Amino acid sequence: MWRALSLFCLAALLSACSPRHLLVKQAADALAVQGQTAEDDLVLAREASAFYLKLSESVLRETPGHVALSEAVASGFTQYAFAFVAFEAERMEMQDARAAQRLRQRAARLYWRAHRHAMAALEQRQPGFSDGLTQGSLPHLDADLVGLAYWAAASWGGHIALSKDQPDVVADLPLAMRLARLAWERDPGWGQGALASLMGTFEASRPGGDRRAAARFFDQAEAFGAGQNAGVYVARAEALAGEDRHQFERLLHRAVEASAGRTGLDNQLMRERAQWLLDTADDRF
């Protein structure tokens, strides 16, 4: 983070004697790389995230369409909303319902912010992308855009999940699923099963969803993750095992086991969520 900040400040200081666009692009490149750096300390990640996201967003406005930075910003806002806002709302629900609702509303806004950044980059790269998504006539997705499409779809799904009292928002679920499928058809194994897992979650959550089809997506996700992606097990437990306590707890224990001894913020977050779900299982069954 500090290396990225130094580059950004250097760009500002030298703008009088160097091409501004080049320097801003260098800052964008540095921030994009920083966004992909693993951080396994949840407290440090939370404290640093807000500053990093605001800085990255500012640079992105100067370099619209920068794919790597757009993906880093979209993933950053999505993960921040999920891990530090929406999850906190769930844990707070029983103690302070109003505060929990405010947090859910904030998380929904952050998800939508992530979605806007991702879609803007996709549109910049492939003009007419948004219209094609709506009309069902999307072109072939370039390989380097799969991650961007994943975060656009994941953040959209998060926004919809927290906006169930807004029919116009919920009505977009088929479009979010279409976007996720476009990415999945291009690279089904992306993210060590994260994309296949998202497909499973979408299929399980849509009205009239096919649970067997969702299970097949989760089977794929487990295979792609080689049993080491804790998020796959948590997603499967929440999507498909809500009425089977034994299966629910079995999957969550697998998530805890998968994350044991592994660095990386994703696994740390999923281990914390899995353990919380286990600790509160009595409230669910």
Beta strands, then each sheet from edge to edge (+ up, - down):
end
